[in-house]
């Protein structure tokens, strides 16, 4: 158990990655790390749409954002879910969130 405690402490201090994103496709798989400070954002895109997933820490909780766009934007803006990762994992279904206005998005 001491090793787990040391790993958690190192992650809290930003010394090791705690979040990971993986991509699989035609090329070899690639994994990218994220820390408590950086978070991590991944997207899957096609000409017909984009899905983005972002993990970031709020206090000591991993927050998850799932967003979509009807095109190949760099990162989609229509948020389907934003909340604790733990809540999403325990959910039976996902109901889309109401669209946010440009003012709410800080644009």
DSSP file (Angstrom, degrees, kcal/mol; ACC not computed):
  #  RESIDUE AA STRUCTURE BP1 BP2  ACC     N-H-->O    O-->H-N    N-H-->O    O-->H-N    TCO  KAPPA ALPHA  PHI   PSI    X-CA   Y-CA   Z-CA
    1    1 A X     >        0   0    0      0, 0.0     4,-2.1     0, 0.0     5,-0.2   0.000 360.0 360.0 360.0 -28.0    0.0    0.0    0.0
    2    2 A X  H  >  +     0   0    0      1,-0.2     4,-2.3     2,-0.2     5,-0.2   0.866 360.0  54.8 -62.5 -35.6    2.9    2.4    0.6
    3    3 A X  H  > S+     0   0    0      2,-0.2     4,-2.3     1,-0.2    -1,-0.2   0.899 107.4  49.5 -64.9 -40.4    3.8    2.3   -3.1
    4    4 A X  H  > S+     0   0    0      2,-0.2     4,-2.6     1,-0.2    -2,-0.2   0.920 110.7  50.5 -64.4 -42.9    0.2    3.3   -4.0
    5    5 A X  H  X S+     0   0    0     -4,-2.1     4,-2.2     1,-0.2    -2,-0.2   0.900 111.1  48.4 -60.8 -41.7    0.4    6.2   -1.5
    6    6 A X  H  X S+     0   0    0     -4,-2.3     4,-2.4     2,-0.2    -1,-0.2   0.887 111.4  49.9 -66.2 -39.8    3.7    7.4   -3.0
    7    7 A X  H  X S+     0   0    0     -4,-2.3     4,-2.2     2,-0.2    -2,-0.2   0.915 111.0  49.1 -65.8 -43.0    2.3    7.2   -6.6
    8    8 A X  H  X S+     0   0    0     -4,-2.6     4,-2.4     2,-0.2    -2,-0.2   0.907 111.6  49.6 -62.2 -41.5   -0.8    9.2   -5.6
    9    9 A X  H  X S+     0   0    0     -4,-2.2     4,-1.7     2,-0.2    -2,-0.2   0.912 110.2  49.9 -64.3 -42.9    1.4   11.8   -3.9
   10   10 A X  H  <>S+     0   0    0     -4,-2.4     5,-2.6     1,-0.2     6,-0.7   0.884 111.1  50.2 -63.0 -38.1    3.7   12.1   -6.9
   11   11 A X  H ><5S+     0   0    0     -4,-2.2     3,-1.6     1,-0.2    25,-0.5   0.914 107.6  53.2 -66.2 -42.6    0.6   12.5   -9.1
   12   12 A X  H 3<5S+     0   0    0     -4,-2.4    -1,-0.2     1,-0.3    -2,-0.2   0.852 108.7  50.3 -60.2 -34.3   -0.8   15.3   -6.8
   13   13 A X  T 3<5S-     0   0    0     -4,-1.7    -1,-0.3    -5,-0.2    -2,-0.2   0.456 117.0-115.6 -84.3  -0.8    2.5   17.1   -7.2
   14   14 A X  T < 5S+     0   0    0     -3,-1.6    -3,-0.2    -4,-0.2    -2,-0.1   0.673  81.4 123.0  77.2  17.2    2.4   16.8  -11.0
   15   15 A X  S   <S+     0   0    0     -5,-2.6     2,-0.3    -6,-0.2    -4,-0.2   0.747  74.1  27.7 -83.7 -24.0    5.4   14.6  -11.1
   16   16 A X  S    S-     0   0    0     -6,-0.7    -2,-0.2    -9,-0.1     2,-0.1  -0.951  91.2 -97.6-134.5 155.4    3.7   11.8  -12.9
   17   17 A X        +     0   0    0     -2,-0.3    18,-0.2     1,-0.1     3,-0.1  -0.433  31.4 175.7 -71.6 145.0    0.8   11.5  -15.3
   18   18 A X        +     0   0    0     16,-2.3     2,-0.3     1,-0.2    17,-0.2   0.491  66.6  54.5-122.2 -16.2   -2.5   10.6  -13.8
   19   19 A X  E     -A   34   0A   0     15,-2.3    15,-2.5    20,-0.1     2,-0.3  -0.920  65.7-168.9-122.4 146.3   -4.7   10.9  -16.9
   20   20 A X  E     -A   33   0A   0     -2,-0.3     2,-0.4    13,-0.2    13,-0.2  -0.991  11.2-163.0-139.3 145.7   -4.1    9.2  -20.3
   21   21 A X  E     -A   32   0A   0     11,-2.5    11,-2.8    -2,-0.3     2,-0.4  -0.981  13.1-166.0-123.4 140.8   -5.5    9.5  -23.8
   22   22 A X  E     -A   31   0A   0     -2,-0.4     2,-0.4     9,-0.2     9,-0.2  -0.968   6.0-164.0-129.5 143.9   -5.1    6.8  -26.4
   23   23 A X  E     -A   30   0A   0      7,-2.5     7,-2.0    -2,-0.4     2,-0.4  -0.991   4.3-174.6-126.4 135.7   -5.6    6.7  -30.2
   24   24 A X        +     0   0    0     -2,-0.4     2,-0.2     5,-0.2     4,-0.1  -0.991  29.7 115.3-125.8 135.8   -5.9    3.7  -32.4
   25   25 A X  S    S-     0   0    0      2,-0.8     4,-0.1    -2,-0.4    -2,-0.0  -0.751  79.4 -37.6-165.4-147.5   -6.1    3.9  -36.1
   26   26 A X  S    S+     0   0    0     -2,-0.2     3,-0.1     2,-0.1     2,-0.1   0.874 121.1  55.5 -64.9 -38.3   -4.2    3.0  -39.3
   27   27 A X  S    S-     0   0    0      1,-0.2    -2,-0.8     3,-0.0     3,-0.1  -0.211 110.1 -63.9 -84.8-179.3   -0.8    3.8  -37.6
   28   28 A X        -     0   0    0      1,-0.1    -1,-0.2    -4,-0.1    -2,-0.1  -0.276  65.5 -90.6 -62.0 150.1    0.6    2.4  -34.4
   29   29 A X        -     0   0    0     -3,-0.1     2,-0.4    -5,-0.1    -5,-0.2  -0.289  43.4-159.8 -60.5 148.6   -1.3    3.1  -31.2
   30   30 A X  E     -A   23   0A   0     -7,-2.0    -7,-2.5    -3,-0.1     2,-0.4  -0.997   6.6-163.4-133.9 139.5   -0.3    6.3  -29.4
   31   31 A X  E     -A   22   0A   0     -2,-0.4     2,-0.4    -9,-0.2    -9,-0.2  -0.965   3.8-166.4-121.8 138.6   -0.8    7.2  -25.8
   32   32 A X  E     -A   21   0A   0    -11,-2.8   -11,-2.5    -2,-0.4     2,-0.2  -0.978  13.8-135.8-125.9 140.1   -0.5   10.7  -24.3
   33   33 A X  E     -A   20   0A   0     -2,-0.4     2,-0.3   -13,-0.2   -13,-0.2  -0.547  14.4-168.0 -93.5 158.2   -0.3   11.6  -20.6
   34   34 A X  E     -A   19   0A   0    -15,-2.5   -15,-2.3    -2,-0.2   -16,-2.3  -0.983   6.8-151.8-138.5 151.5   -2.0   14.4  -18.7
   35   35 A X     >  -     0   0    0      4,-0.5     4,-2.7    -2,-0.3    22,-0.2  -0.565  38.6 -93.5-112.3 178.5   -1.5   15.7  -15.2
   36   36 A X  T  4 S+     0   0    0    -25,-0.5    21,-0.6    -2,-0.2   -24,-0.1   0.871 127.1  43.2 -59.1 -37.2   -3.7   17.4  -12.6
   37   37 A X  T  4 S+     0   0    0      1,-0.1    -1,-0.2    19,-0.1    20,-0.0   0.913 121.8  35.7 -76.4 -43.3   -2.6   20.8  -13.9
   38   38 A X  T  4 S-     0   0    0      1,-0.1    -2,-0.2    18,-0.0    -1,-0.1   0.804  85.4-166.3 -82.7 -29.3   -2.7   20.0  -17.7
   39   39 A X     <  -     0   0    0     -4,-2.7    -4,-0.5     1,-0.1     2,-0.3  -0.271  26.1 -98.0  64.5-166.5   -5.8   17.8  -17.8
   40   40 A X  E     -B   55   0B   0     15,-2.5    15,-2.7    -6,-0.2     2,-0.4  -0.976  30.5-168.7-152.5 140.7   -6.2   15.9  -21.1
   41   41 A X  E     +B   54   0B   0     -2,-0.3     2,-0.3    13,-0.2    13,-0.2  -0.996   9.0 178.1-131.2 132.6   -8.3   16.5  -24.2
   42   42 A X  E     -B   53   0B   0     11,-2.8    11,-2.7    -2,-0.4     2,-0.3  -0.952   5.4-167.3-131.2 152.8   -8.9   14.0  -27.0
   43   43 A X  E     -B   52   0B   0     -2,-0.3     2,-0.4     9,-0.2     9,-0.2  -0.981  14.3-157.1-137.3 151.9  -11.0   14.2  -30.2
   44   44 A X  E     -B   51   0B   0      7,-2.5     7,-2.5    -2,-0.3     2,-0.3  -1.000  28.6-173.4-122.8 127.4  -12.2   11.8  -32.9
   45   45 A X  E     +B   50   0B   0     -2,-0.4     2,-0.3     5,-0.2     5,-0.2  -0.910  19.7 162.9-128.9 149.1  -13.0   13.5  -36.1
   46   46 A X  E >   -B   49   0B   0      3,-2.3     3,-0.6    -2,-0.3    -2,-0.0  -0.874  55.3 -96.0-142.1 178.1  -14.5   12.8  -39.5
   47   47 A X  T 3  S+     0   0    0     -2,-0.3    25,-0.2     1,-0.2     3,-0.1   0.743 125.0  51.5 -67.8 -20.4  -15.9   15.1  -42.3
   48   48 A X  T 3  S-     0   0    0      1,-0.3     2,-0.3    23,-0.1    -1,-0.2   0.561 123.3 -32.0 -95.3  -9.4  -19.3   14.4  -40.8
   49   49 A X  E <   -B   46   0B   0     -3,-0.6    -3,-2.3     2,-0.0     2,-0.4  -0.935  47.3-121.8 168.6 169.2  -18.6   15.3  -37.2
   50   50 A X  E     -BC  45  69B   0     19,-2.3    19,-1.9    -2,-0.3     2,-0.4  -0.986  10.9-163.8-134.6 141.0  -16.3   15.5  -34.2
   51   51 A X  E     -BC  44  68B   0     -7,-2.5    -7,-2.5    -2,-0.4     2,-0.4  -0.997  13.6-170.2-123.6 131.2  -16.5   14.1  -30.7
   52   52 A X  E     -BC  43  67B   0     15,-3.1    15,-2.4    -2,-0.4     2,-0.4  -0.940   8.4-169.0-122.8 145.5  -14.3   15.4  -27.9
   53   53 A X  E     -BC  42  66B   0    -11,-2.7   -11,-2.8    -2,-0.4     2,-0.4  -1.000   7.9-176.5-131.9 131.1  -13.6   14.2  -24.4
   54   54 A X  E     -BC  41  65B   0     11,-2.3    11,-2.4    -2,-0.4     2,-0.4  -0.993   8.9-166.1-130.2 135.6  -11.8   16.2  -21.8
   55   55 A X  E     +BC  40  64B   0    -15,-2.7   -15,-2.5    -2,-0.4     2,-0.3  -0.972  20.1 158.0-114.4 133.8  -10.7   15.3  -18.3
   56   56 A X  E     - C   0  63B   0      7,-2.0     7,-3.5    -2,-0.4     2,-0.4  -0.984  38.0-108.8-149.2 157.3   -9.6   18.0  -15.8
   57   57 A X  E     - C   0  62B   0    -21,-0.6     2,-0.4    -2,-0.3     5,-0.2  -0.686  22.0-174.8 -90.2 138.4   -9.4   18.2  -12.1
   58   58 A X  E >  S- C   0  61B   0      3,-2.5     3,-2.0    -2,-0.4     2,-0.4  -0.964  75.1 -43.8-127.6 112.1  -11.7   20.4  -10.0
   59   59 A X  T 3  S-     0   0    0     -2,-0.4    -2,-0.0     1,-0.3     0, 0.0  -0.544 123.9 -29.5  58.7-118.3  -10.5   20.3   -6.4
   60   60 A X  T 3  S+     0   0    0     -2,-0.4     2,-0.4    -3,-0.1    -1,-0.3   0.155 119.7  95.7-111.8  19.2   -9.8   16.6   -6.0
   61   61 A X  E <  S-C   58   0B   0     -3,-2.0    -3,-2.5    24,-0.0     2,-0.6  -0.898  72.5-126.1-116.3 137.4  -12.4   15.3   -8.5
   62   62 A X  E     -C   57   0B   0     -2,-0.4    23,-2.9    -5,-0.2    24,-0.4  -0.717  27.8-158.3 -80.5 120.4  -12.0   14.3  -12.1
   63   63 A X  E     -CD  56  84B   0     -7,-3.5    -7,-2.0    -2,-0.6     2,-0.4  -0.791   3.8-154.4 -98.9 144.3  -14.4   16.3  -14.2
   64   64 A X  E     -CD  55  83B   0     19,-3.5    19,-1.9    -2,-0.4     2,-0.4  -0.958   9.0-169.4-123.0 135.0  -15.4   15.0  -17.6
   65   65 A X  E     -CD  54  82B   0    -11,-2.4   -11,-2.3    -2,-0.4     2,-0.5  -0.993   0.2-171.8-122.3 130.1  -16.7   16.9  -20.6
   66   66 A X  E     +CD  53  81B   0     15,-2.5    14,-3.1    -2,-0.4    15,-1.7  -0.989  16.7 172.1-118.4 123.7  -18.1   15.2  -23.7
   67   67 A X  E     -CD  52  79B   0    -15,-2.4   -15,-3.1    -2,-0.5     2,-0.3  -0.933  13.5-163.3-134.2 154.3  -18.8   17.5  -26.6
   68   68 A X  E     -CD  51  78B   0     10,-2.6    10,-1.6    -2,-0.3     9,-0.4  -0.915   3.9-170.1-133.9 160.0  -19.8   17.1  -30.3
   69   69 A X  E     -C   50   0B   0    -19,-1.9   -19,-2.3    -2,-0.3     7,-0.1  -0.984  29.8-128.2-146.5 148.5  -19.8   19.2  -33.5
   70   70 A X  S    S+     0   0    0     -2,-0.3     2,-0.2   -21,-0.2   -21,-0.0   0.254  93.1  32.4 -81.8  14.9  -21.4   18.5  -36.9
   71   71 A X  S    S-     0   0    0    -21,-0.1     2,-0.4     2,-0.0   -25,-0.2  -0.728 103.8 -76.1-148.2-163.8  -18.1   19.2  -38.7
   72   72 A X        +     0   0    0     -2,-0.2   -27,-0.1   -25,-0.2   -25,-0.1  -0.318  62.3 160.4-104.9  51.3  -14.4   18.8  -38.2
   73   73 A X        -     0   0    0     -2,-0.4     3,-0.2     1,-0.1    -4,-0.1  -0.209  54.4-110.1 -63.4 160.6  -13.7   21.7  -35.8
   74   74 A X  S    S-     0   0    0      1,-0.3     2,-0.3   -24,-0.0    -1,-0.1   0.923 103.9  -1.7 -60.9 -45.2  -10.6   21.6  -33.7
   75   75 A X  S    S-     0   0    0    -23,-0.1    -1,-0.3   -25,-0.0    -7,-0.1  -0.942  85.6-118.6-147.3 127.7  -12.7   21.0  -30.5
   76   76 A X        -     0   0    0     -2,-0.3    -7,-0.2    -3,-0.2   -25,-0.0  -0.191  13.5-158.2 -67.5 156.4  -16.5   20.8  -30.5
   77   77 A X        +     0   0    0     -9,-0.4     2,-1.0   -10,-0.1    23,-0.3   0.611  63.7  95.4-110.9 -17.9  -18.6   23.2  -28.6
   78   78 A X  E     -D   68   0B   0    -10,-1.6   -10,-2.6    21,-0.1     2,-0.5  -0.665  67.1-151.5 -80.6 106.0  -22.0   21.4  -28.1
   79   79 A X  E     +D   67   0B   0     -2,-1.0    18,-0.5   -12,-0.2   -12,-0.3  -0.657  23.2 177.3 -84.2 122.9  -21.5   19.9  -24.6
   80   80 A X  E    S+     0   0B   0    -14,-3.1     2,-0.3    -2,-0.5   -13,-0.2   0.771  73.5   9.6 -89.8 -32.3  -23.4   16.7  -24.1
   81   81 A X  E     +D   66   0B   0    -15,-1.7   -15,-2.5    15,-0.1    -1,-0.3  -0.985  54.7 170.6-150.1 136.8  -22.1   16.1  -20.6
   82   82 A X  E     +D   65   0B   0     -2,-0.3     2,-0.3   -17,-0.2   -17,-0.2  -0.910  43.8  81.8-142.4 119.8  -20.0   18.0  -18.0
   83   83 A X  E    S-D   64   0B   0    -19,-1.9   -19,-3.5    -2,-0.3    -2,-0.0  -0.977  80.0 -25.1 172.9-172.5  -19.7   16.6  -14.5
   84   84 A X  E  >  -D   63   0B   0     -2,-0.3     4,-1.8   -21,-0.2     3,-0.3  -0.336  47.6-135.9 -62.0 137.0  -17.8   14.2  -12.4
   85   85 A X  H  > S+     0   0    0    -23,-2.9     4,-2.5     1,-0.2     5,-0.2   0.896 106.1  58.4 -57.8 -41.1  -16.3   11.2  -14.2
   86   86 A X  H  > S+     0   0    0    -24,-0.4     4,-1.5     1,-0.2    -1,-0.2   0.879 104.4  50.3 -58.4 -40.3  -17.6    9.0  -11.4
   87   87 A X  H  > S+     0   0    0     -3,-0.3     4,-0.7     2,-0.2    -1,-0.2   0.910 110.5  49.7 -64.7 -43.0  -21.2   10.1  -12.0
   88   88 A X  H >< S+     0   0    0     -4,-1.8     3,-1.0     1,-0.2    -2,-0.2   0.919 108.8  52.1 -62.1 -44.3  -20.9    9.4  -15.8
   89   89 A X  H 3< S+     0   0    0     -4,-2.5    -1,-0.2     1,-0.3    -2,-0.2   0.842 112.4  45.7 -62.4 -33.6  -19.5    5.9  -15.2
   90   90 A X  H 3< S+     0   0    0     -4,-1.5    -1,-0.3    -5,-0.2    -2,-0.2   0.525  91.3 110.9 -87.4  -6.1  -22.4    5.1  -12.9
   91   91 A X    <<  -     0   0    0     -3,-1.0     3,-0.1    -4,-0.7    -3,-0.0  -0.359  58.8-151.1 -73.0 148.3  -25.1    6.5  -15.3
   92   92 A X  S    S-     0   0    0      1,-0.2     2,-0.3    -2,-0.1    -1,-0.1   0.730  80.2  -1.9 -85.3 -26.7  -27.5    4.3  -17.1
   93   93 A X        -     0   0    0      2,-0.0     2,-0.5    -5,-0.0    -1,-0.2  -0.939  68.7-117.2-154.6 173.0  -27.9    6.7  -20.0
   94   94 A X        -     0   0    0     -2,-0.3     2,-0.5    -3,-0.1   -13,-0.1  -0.970  20.3-164.5-124.8 116.3  -26.7   10.1  -21.2
   95   95 A X        -     0   0    0     -2,-0.5    -2,-0.0   -15,-0.1     0, 0.0  -0.861  31.4-110.9 -97.2 129.7  -29.1   12.9  -21.8
   96   96 A X        -     0   0    0     -2,-0.5   -16,-0.2     1,-0.1     2,-0.2  -0.285  30.2-124.2 -59.3 142.8  -27.8   15.9  -23.8
   97   97 A X        -     0   0    0    -18,-0.5     3,-0.1   -17,-0.1    -1,-0.1  -0.517  36.4 -89.5 -80.9 154.8  -27.2   19.1  -21.9
   98   98 A X        -     0   0    0     -2,-0.2   -19,-0.2     1,-0.1    -1,-0.1  -0.342  52.8 -95.6 -61.7 147.3  -28.9   22.3  -23.2
   99   99 A X        -     0   0    0    -21,-0.1     2,-0.3     1,-0.1    -1,-0.1  -0.367  38.3-131.1 -63.8 141.7  -26.9   24.3  -25.7
  100  100 A X        -     0   0    0    -23,-0.3    -1,-0.1    -3,-0.1     2,-0.1  -0.724  19.4-119.2 -93.3 146.5  -24.8   27.1  -24.1
  101  101 A X     >  -     0   0    0     -2,-0.3     4,-1.7     1,-0.1     5,-0.2  -0.328  27.3-106.6 -77.0 165.7  -24.9   30.6  -25.6
  102  102 A X  T  4>S+     0   0    0      1,-0.2     5,-2.6     2,-0.2     4,-0.3   0.858 122.9  55.1 -59.7 -35.4  -21.8   32.3  -27.0
  103  103 A X  T >45S+     0   0    0      1,-0.2     3,-1.1     4,-0.2    -1,-0.2   0.908 106.6  49.3 -65.1 -41.8  -21.9   34.5  -23.9
  104  104 A X  T 345S+     0   0    0      1,-0.2    -1,-0.2     2,-0.1    -2,-0.2   0.820 109.1  53.6 -66.1 -30.6  -21.9   31.5  -21.5
  105  105 A X  T 3<5S-     0   0    0     -4,-1.7    -1,-0.2     1,-0.0    -2,-0.2   0.491 116.6-114.7 -83.4  -3.0  -19.0   30.0  -23.5
  106  106 A X  T < 5       0   0    0     -3,-1.1    -3,-0.2    -4,-0.3    -2,-0.1   0.725 360.0 360.0  79.2  21.5  -17.0   33.2  -23.0
  107  107 A X      <       0   0    0     -5,-2.6    -4,-0.2    -6,-0.1    -5,-0.1   0.436 360.0 360.0 -95.5 360.0  -16.9   34.2  -26.7
